[in-house]
């Protein structure tokens, strides 16, 4: 099956502290509306669970490797393999906000202020005039309170209408709305993903989004891991290359499924997620695509939650994953024009951020990974 990665010509990638970000040039400036339920921010607690961003996990993994922390390595590697198990509340049409009302205490305060403003102007010896001034002040205070109530009602109705419009755009799979919502979600979660396109497949009428994701390099899996000695004592033992590759592939599969789940939860009308995953090269001076595939909403939502995500990753790859050597080392996918165009855009964005000479004016000058060659313009890991 061929995969056509439609990248909108007006989409521009930029690099920020949280990773790559996509924006639409020439379109009306939009930000994520946050309509419907949203997931928790990284590092916040939900019951007994604590959610960490991909960048945090990567940093913790390298620190644990350097310190040889047995327990930390075990928990971090377990977290990498269970990213797809994180709960993402489904988006729902937002409830209209309740109009704000003035409390009885605030109304009483308004009346007292009106009284104090009116009564000093009338002599205390003129009881009839003071009674009349008090009645006028009370009427003015009530009128001001009713005006505030009306203003709050109008504001609430305006916000409700704006939320309805934003939700309608999201439900209709409007390109600008979908990209804005996904970018806000990805930036909040710091999950290493960015949305570069959204739309409808003309032949099948299925909604799609195109996501570019950055995953850590192979060195994220430690050479030594938790093990048991011959006497039964827990210890760090050296792993084989094949064991490290298996752990890395398992984490990659979990990450891909998590990215697809997060995308379809936000893009409520999307049926397919076109996913391109890139990683830094072993030299740390470039990046390479390691997975290109399509995950459908049906495949993501109907599978058992505890099922191994690796078969799903292998089966959904439109460009077959490339393995080399007896240990099955995962290498860059076979070069493809559509994929490399996306990689070039990523390189240009990173080059502009870090000031790499020669990047930014002509992305065609970038050296793209192909049959052992890699893009020499910084890495997504450096951008983070």
C-alpha positions in Angstrom: 0.0 0.0 0.0 1.3 3.4 -1.0 1.2 6.3 1.5 0.7 9.8 0.2 1.8 12.3 2.9 0.0 15.5 2.1 1.8 18.4 3.7 0.0 21.7 3.3 2.2 24.1 1.4 1.3 26.9 3.8 2.5 24.9 6.8 5.7 26.2 8.4 7.8 24.3 11.0 9.7 26.1 13.7 11.8 24.9 16.6 11.1 25.8 20.2 12.2 24.6 23.6 9.4 22.0 23.6 10.3 20.6 20.1 9.1 21.3 16.6 5.9 23.3 16.2 3.8 23.7 13.1 1.9 26.9 12.1 -0.1 28.0 9.0 1.3 30.9 7.1 -1.2 33.4 5.8 -4.0 31.9 7.8 -5.9 33.6 10.6 -3.8 33.5 13.8 -5.3 30.8 16.0 -4.4 29.2 19.2 -5.6 26.0 20.8 -9.1 26.5 22.2 -9.0 23.6 24.6 -12.6 22.8 23.8 -13.8 19.7 25.6 -11.8 17.6 28.1 -8.0 17.9 28.2 -5.3 15.7 29.5 -3.3 16.5 32.5 -0.1 18.5 32.1 3.2 16.6 32.4 4.2 15.9 36.0 0.8 16.3 37.5 -0.9 13.7 39.5 -4.0 11.8 38.6 -4.8 9.6 41.5 -1.7 7.6 42.0 -0.3 8.1 38.5 2.3 10.8 37.6 2.6 11.8 34.0 6.0 12.6 32.6 6.8 14.1 29.3 9.0 12.3 26.8 11.8 14.8 27.4 11.7 14.3 31.1 11.8 10.5 30.7 14.8 10.8 28.3 16.7 13.0 30.8 15.9 10.7 33.7 17.0 7.6 31.7 20.4 9.2 30.9 20.9 10.2 34.5 20.0 6.7 35.8 22.5 5.2 33.3 25.2 7.5 34.5 24.5 6.8 38.2 23.8 3.1 37.7 20.5 3.4 39.6 18.9 0.0 39.4 15.4 0.9 40.5 15.3 4.1 38.4 16.4 2.3 35.3 13.7 -0.4 35.8 10.9 2.2 36.4 12.0 4.4 33.5 12.2 1.6 31.0 8.8 0.4 32.1 7.4 3.9 31.5 8.9 4.0 28.0 7.1 0.7 27.2 3.8 1.8 28.6 3.3 5.2 27.0 0.3 3.9 25.1 -1.5 2.9 28.4 -1.9 6.6 29.5 -5.5 7.6 29.7 -6.7 10.4 27.4 -10.2 11.7 28.2 -12.2 11.9 25.0 -13.1 15.3 23.7 -16.8 16.3 24.1 -18.8 19.3 23.0 -18.1 21.8 25.7 -20.9 22.9 28.1 -21.7 26.6 27.7 -20.3 28.6 30.6 -22.7 29.8 33.3 -23.2 33.5 33.3 -21.6 35.3 36.3 -23.9 36.8 38.8 -23.5 39.5 41.4 -23.7 38.1 44.9 -25.9 39.5 47.6 -22.8 40.8 49.4 -21.7 42.6 46.3 -25.2 44.1 45.8 -25.2 45.4 49.3 -21.8 46.9 48.9 -23.0 48.8 45.7 -26.0 50.1 47.6 -23.8 51.4 50.5 -21.5 53.1 48.0 -24.5 54.8 46.3 -25.9 55.9 49.7 -22.5 57.3 50.8 -22.3 59.2 47.5 -25.8 60.7 47.7 -26.6 61.3 51.4 -23.6 63.7 52.3 -25.1 66.2 49.8 -28.3 66.5 51.9 -28.4 68.0 55.3 -29.1 65.7 58.2 -31.9 68.1 59.3 -33.8 67.6 56.0 -35.4 64.2 56.7 -37.7 64.2 53.7 -34.9 65.1 51.3 -32.6 62.4 52.8 -35.4 59.8 52.5 -35.8 60.8 48.8 -32.1 60.7 48.2 -31.8 57.3 49.8 -34.6 56.0 47.5 -32.9 57.4 44.4 -29.5 55.9 45.5 -31.2 52.5 46.0 -32.8 52.7 42.6 -29.5 53.6 41.0 -27.7 50.8 42.7 -30.3 48.3 41.6 -30.1 49.7 38.0 -26.3 49.3 38.0 -26.6 45.7 39.4 -29.1 44.8 36.6 -26.8 46.3 34.0 -23.9 44.2 35.3 -26.1 41.1 35.2 -27.0 41.8 31.6 -23.4 42.4 30.7 -22.4 39.1 32.3 -25.2 37.3 30.4 -24.1 38.8 27.1 -20.4 37.9 27.7 -21.5 34.3 28.7 -23.5 34.0 25.5 -20.7 35.3 23.4 -18.3 32.8 24.9 -20.8 30.0 24.4 -21.2 31.0 20.7 -17.4 31.1 20.3 -17.0 27.6 21.8 -19.8 26.3 19.6 -18.0 27.7 16.5 -14.6 26.3 17.6 -16.2 22.9 18.3 -18.0 22.9 15.0 -14.7 23.6 13.2 -13.0 20.7 15.0 -16.0 18.4 14.4 -16.0 19.4 10.7 -12.2 18.6 10.5 -11.3 22.1 9.5 -7.6 22.2 8.8 -6.7 25.3 10.8 -8.8 24.2 13.8 -7.4 20.7 13.9 -3.8 21.8 13.6 -4.3 24.5 16.2 -5.9 22.0 18.7 -3.3 19.3 18.1 -0.4 21.8 18.5 -1.8 23.0 21.8 -2.2 19.4 23.0 1.2 18.3 21.9 2.9 21.4 23.4 1.1 20.9 26.7 2.1 17.3 26.8 5.6 17.9 25.6 5.3 14.5 23.8 7.7 15.3 20.9 5.0 15.5 18.2 3.8 18.1 15.8 0.9 18.1 13.3 1.9 19.2 9.8 -1.3 18.6 7.9 -5.0 17.6 8.2 -7.8 17.1 5.7 -9.9 14.6 3.8 -8.9 11.7 1.6 -10.7 12.4 -1.7 -11.1 8.7 -2.7 -12.3 7.4 0.6 -13.7 10.5 2.3 -11.8 9.6 5.5 -10.4 12.4 7.6 -6.6 12.2 8.2 -3.9 14.0 10.2 -0.2 13.9 9.5 2.0 13.8 12.5 5.8 14.1 12.7 7.3 12.7 15.9 10.8 12.7 17.4 11.9 9.7 19.4 15.2 9.3 21.3 18.1 7.5 19.7 19.1 3.9 20.4 21.4 4.9 23.3 18.3 5.6 25.4 18.4 1.9 26.2 21.2 1.3 28.7 23.9 -1.3 28.0 23.3 -2.6 31.5 19.9 -3.3 32.9 18.1 -4.8 35.9 19.0 -8.5 36.5 19.5 -11.2 39.1 22.8 -12.8 40.1 23.3 -16.5 40.5 22.7 -16.1 44.2 19.4 -14.4 43.6 20.5 -10.8 44.4 19.3 -8.0 42.2 22.0 -6.4 40.1 22.9 -4.6 36.9 23.8 -7.0 34.2 25.2 -6.4 30.7 22.6 -6.8 27.9 23.2 -8.2 24.5 22.7 -6.1 21.4 19.6 -8.1 20.5 18.1 -7.5 24.0 18.6 -3.7 23.7 17.1 -3.7 20.2 14.0 -5.5 21.5 13.6 -3.0 24.3 14.0 -0.1 21.9 11.5 -1.5 19.4 9.0 -2.1 22.2 9.4 1.5 23.4 9.1 2.9 19.9 5.8 0.9 19.3 4.4 2.2 22.6 5.3 5.7 21.6 3.8 5.5 18.1 0.5 4.1 19.5 0.4 6.8 22.2 0.9 9.5 19.6 -1.9 8.1 17.4 -4.2 7.8 20.4 -3.6 11.4 21.5 -4.2 12.6 17.9 -7.5 10.9 17.4 -8.8 11.9 20.8 -8.2 15.6 19.8 -9.0 15.4 16.1 -12.5 14.0 16.7 -13.3 13.6 12.9 -9.9 12.0 12.0 -10.1 8.4 10.8 -6.4 7.9 10.0 -3.2 9.1 11.5 -0.2 9.3 9.1 2.8 9.1 11.3 6.4 9.8 10.6 8.9 9.1 13.4 12.5 10.4 13.2 15.4 10.1 15.6 18.9 11.5 16.1 21.6 9.5 14.4 24.2 7.6 16.4 26.7 10.4 15.7 24.2 12.9 17.1 24.8 15.3 14.2 21.7 14.5 12.1 18.3 12.8 12.0 16.8 9.9 10.2 13.3 8.6 9.6 12.7 5.2 11.2 9.0 4.6 10.9 6.4 5.7 8.3 2.9 4.3 8.5 -0.8 4.9 9.0 -2.7 4.0 12.1 -6.5 3.9 11.7 -9.0 4.9 14.4 -10.4 1.4 14.3 -6.9 -0.3 14.8 -6.2 2.0 17.7 -9.5 1.9 19.6 -10.6 -1.7 19.0 -7.4 -3.4 20.0 -7.1 -4.7 23.6 -5.4 -2.1 25.7 -2.8 -4.6 27.2 -1.9 -6.1 23.8 1.7 -5.9 22.6 1.9 -2.8 20.4 4.9 -4.1 18.4 2.8 -6.2 15.9 0.6 -3.1 15.3 3.7 -1.0 14.6 5.1 -3.6 12.1 1.8 -4.2 10.4 0.9 -0.5 10.0 4.2 0.5 8.5 3.7 1.6 4.9 7.5 1.8 4.4 8.7 -1.5 6.0 10.9 -1.0 9.0 14.5 -1.8 8.2 16.6 -4.2 10.3 20.2 -5.1 9.8 22.6 -7.7 11.2 22.0 -10.7 13.4 20.9 -8.5 16.3 18.2 -6.8 14.1 19.5 -3.2 14.4 16.7 -0.7 13.5 18.0 1.6 10.8 16.6 4.4 8.6 13.7 3.5 6.3 14.2 3.3 2.6 14.4 6.8 1.1 11.2 8.2 -0.2 10.5 11.6 -1.7 7.4 12.5 0.5 9.2 11.4 3.7 12.4 13.2 2.8 10.5 16.4 2.1 9.2 16.3 5.6 12.6 15.6 7.0 14.0 18.6 5.0 11.4 20.9 6.6 12.4 19.6 10.0 16.0 20.3 9.3 15.3 23.8 8.1 13.4 24.6 11.3 16.2 23.3 13.5 18.8 25.0 11.4 17.0 28.3 11.8 16.8 27.8 15.6 20.5 26.8 16.2 21.9 29.0 13.4 23.4 26.3 11.3 25.0 27.9 8.3 23.4 27.2 4.9 20.0 26.2 6.4 17.0 28.5 6.1 17.3 29.9 2.6 17.3 26.8 0.5 16.2 23.5 2.1 17.2 21.7 -1.0 20.8 22.1 0.1 20.2 19.9 3.1 21.9 16.5 3.0 19.1 14.0 3.4 19.4 10.5 4.8 19.5 8.0 2.0 21.2 4.6 2.0 23.5 5.4 4.9 23.7 9.1 4.4 22.1 11.4 7.1 20.9 14.9 7.3 23.8 17.0 8.6 22.0 19.9 10.2 21.6 19.2 13.9 19.1 16.8 15.5 15.7 16.9 17.0 17.3 15.9 20.2 19.4 19.0 20.1 16.3 21.1 19.5 14.7 19.9 22.7 
